[in-house]
């Protein structure tokens, strides 16, 4: 009977990890869809008179992602995000100590389709990070557009995310010490070139974070997520095709890469929007030291 119990326990754990991953990725990466659904439901419900009050709140709260932020412990739950990390599984590896006597910019590569490694290791409560890098407070930065969608913006803000704008980065890096701003340098442009088994990063014409580090006296910490590009099958189109040009036009206008991908589902591994269960190893290198100018 022991083997039956172990089998049932494994099935239960896999299901819980899958549901946790569905929640975490669904709330963050499908925020626009969630916003549309909730807003439409409110408009058609007896609660519709409350919607204008929420929109006023959004306006009054518009500077929060650029300044102090607003974290919520419940959504950043260590248990929830540990299940998210166990889904792949995900591991964090350091190759050098990072003293909490300075501020840092964690420069993460590659973006992949969703930037899953960054979200898993640096956004929620992570005892492993606290053990490896004591005294360091990581703060993830994302596109401003993620803060414009009603309701889903509250989740993004509660997770501790802030804008990737210069204002928000300066706000974090001029305090401390012990603060770390986490950015994915390649952004959506890198997502367009994500391919299983390949390692391609985009650095050309992306030097703003280096200038910022020199200005603030923050050190740069290279972070590489091995396996990030293997989490989805990405259907890529030739650069001279109409579809590719449409993708680039949408990306230029919205900042989001409209990629066509397939992964796995809740109960099967053939097709779906969940990432494949493949190991992710997020490796942090030694800081590159800059002097304040």
HUDA-V266100 format. One line per field, one symbol per residue. burial: 1 if it has 16 or more other ideal C-beta (glycine too) atoms within 10 Angstrom, else 0. Layout:
burial: ???
//
This chain:
burial: 00000000000000001101110111111011011000100100000000000000010000001100100000110001111111110111010001010111111111111111111111111100100110011111111001101111111111111111000110111001011111111111111111000000110001001101101111111111111111110101000000000010001000111010101100000000111110011101001001000
//
